[in-house]
Amino acid sequence: MILNDLKVIDASSVLAGPSVGSYFAELGAQVIKIEHPEHADVTRSWKLPSEDATGSISAYFSSINYQKDYLKLDLKRKSDYSQFLELIKDADILITNFKRGDDLKLNILDQTLHGINPALIIGKINGYGNNSDRVAYDLILQAETGFMSMNGTPDSGPVKMPVAMIDILAAHHLKEALLIGLLERSKTGKGTSVSVSLYDAALSSLANQASNYLMEGHIPQRIGSLHPNIAPYGELFDTLDNATITFAIGSNAHFNKLCSVLNISELTLDSRFQNNQERVKNRTRLQELLQNQIKTRTSVDVLNKLHTLHVPAGKVKGLKEVLETSKAQKLIRKETIDGIETSRITSVVFK
């Protein structure tokens, strides 16, 4: 593996930091996860009702802890602290998500660690920036950075995303920063310290929604899976075989092909649907007209024809259907942890 010679100390917990550790482990690095002897990673206890209540791990914990060595250390104990510093001496990367001030309490300030190992790259994840001591959980970040206000339907009220998306985004930012740190060190021989906040990661991911507001003062409303700038995009359609399909019609060419497949090419001449902006204005009526045709056809028929024409379209699938496909099976990584067979999706998908 490409990072066989890399040694990573993962002193983080929950999702963002540990997922970064798993990423490096999958690339061949030796990753040592450090947990407090009495207060282990809390996600070990985040169990589904069906999981073994007496087991030491959970499916949640397993999802972002892979190919790691586990070590219990209380850095407030002199012997454990000394053992930690021994690990630091030849480590390449340290990952943490301690609260503000904990680095001082535990005597693991950057200057202390770089005094022991000048080449060490320190990666930190926090909630609201280096100067905040607020406890940060993904749900609260989704609430406070606009995501929940946009997500859902007019009837549902604000809805969080079904995965800890802000944690995942922050983890990707930290991976990038650490890789840049490794590149920089290859030129200078010196380590560095980088940090990412969940808050900044969330805001940076608002993308077009942020620009819609910054440029046009547009405040997004809860519109389900619909796209504020494109139509038809995210509308859901029921087929003859009781499947649900959706389209991402990003251009007039896509729309013309869709109408051709459904034998309603006359819609392309209708002034209400001739360009994307008009389709957005008249999307409700357009959905009705499309649904009238789609309900008479099977999902396989519609989707196969659209795929042949390179029109973005897909079936809304449940997780069981997704994970039992051959493509998904190739991305599953298994490992026995504490005698328990665990599974997770790989964190390395580049080819």
Buried (B, 14 or more C-beta within 10 A) or exposed (E): EEBEEBBBBBBBBBBBBBBBBBBBBBBBBBBBBBBBEEEBBEBBBBBEEEBEEEBBBBBBBBBBBBBBEBBEBBBEEEEBBEBBBEBBEEBBBBBBBBBBEEBEEBEBEBEBBBEEBEBBBBBBBBBBBEEBEEEBBBEBBBBBBBBBBBBBEEEEEBBBBEEBBBBBBBBBBBBEBBEEBBEBBEEEEEBBBBBBBBBBBBBBBBEEBBEBBEEEEEEBEBBBEBBBBBBBBBBBBEBBEEBEBBBBBBEBEBBBBBBBBBEBEEBBEBEEBBEBEBBBEBBEEBBEBBBEBBEEBBBEBBBEBBEEBEBBBBBEEEEEEEBEEEEEEEBEBEBEBEEBEBEBEEBBEEE
